[in-house]
Every structure is written in C-alpha cells, then in structure tokens.
Amino acid sequence: MRLFIAVPVDPIRKRVGQVVDALASKSFDIKWVRPENLHFTLRFLGELPQSKVEAIGKAMDEACRCPGFGLRFGGISAFPNLAMPRVVWIGLKEGEPAMSRLAESLDNSLKRYGVPIAEESLGFKAHLTIGRVRSFKGSAKFADKASLWTPEKLALPDVPVDRLVLYESRFGPAGPTYEVLKESPLA
C-alpha cells in the first residue's frame, strides 16, 4: 500500500481548479493536480503493508491531541524557485508554524508506534502542490504569469485544519486516486 498522511483542503478545491485552469497553457509543460486530489501532505509513508495501518491510525490519534487551527493562503511559488520550477505550489500567509508543529508531533508519534517514514519525506515545508513541471519549456513566461497571482487575486478562503487523513494512493490510467483509510479529528 502506498500511503501518506495529509490535511484535506475541501473548501478551496473548486477555486484552485479555476486558478489552475487560468495558469494552464500549452506553452508550459506542467502536470496539474486535479482539484479532488489537493491536500497538504504532512508525511509521505511510501509502500507499507496493510498490517501497519492500525499503528498509523494510533499515531495519528495521538498526534491530533492538539487544537485545530486555520490556514490563510499566500501566493504561488515553486521548488526550487519560479525561474526553474520543478513543483508549483501555493504557500501560506498564516498557519505554517502550527502546521509544522503538527507534522513534528505526527513524526514523533509514528516513531513511537514503529512506523517507518519514507526518507524522501523527511523535512517539512507547508505547501499546497498544484503542479509538477515535466520540462522547463516556457518557464520564464510561466514565472511571469504565476507572479501575477497575488494572495488577493487568488481569493482563497481560509481553511480550518480540523483533522488528519490517512490516504492510500492508487495509480490508474487517468492518474492517481486517493482512498481515505482513516480520519483523526484534532482536539
């Protein structure tokens, strides 16, 4: 099972889909994330056996003993940067410290329950991935276009962080689909 733990962003999916539609162009070689797959990944676990799901659930419940909080969105950026993007994302204006604390608490709980964490997942930077760049074709034009999307123009509503979700990622001909295996509410 290919598993990850994330914070869902249901209230903004439709609006982010509209933003992606406005950004998309044949001039850019970017694989955009479908709105139904948008989420903040707190921890990618990788390929794990079904037998680990119970321990993951207990670790999630333990990590969720903190109060919920809200997220306020910033603008569009990219890793490593907009000039040479690999991953296109929307950042946060508010909520990143609380999200980082939640990710750290989750890591500690996963370790206590003996759940391995995928090495490529170590380190945390709160970001909402909206696209993955396949080639640098048109990247200068993309940087110009993306920089116009200020937080005010994005007009994303605040999102409450009230639960963690364990997802199983399944690959198919139309791209990945995510199945919810467990939800843990924050205190």
ABEGO torsion letter per residue (X at the ends): XBBBBBBBAAAAAAAAAAAAAAABBAABBBBBBBAAABBBBABBAEBBBAAAAAAAAAAAAAAAABBBBBBBBBBBBBOABAABBABBBBBBABGAAAAAAAAAAAAAAAAAAGBBBBAAABEBBBBBBABBBABABGAAAAAAAAAABBAAAAGBBBBBBABBBBBBBBBBAAEBBBBBABBBBBX
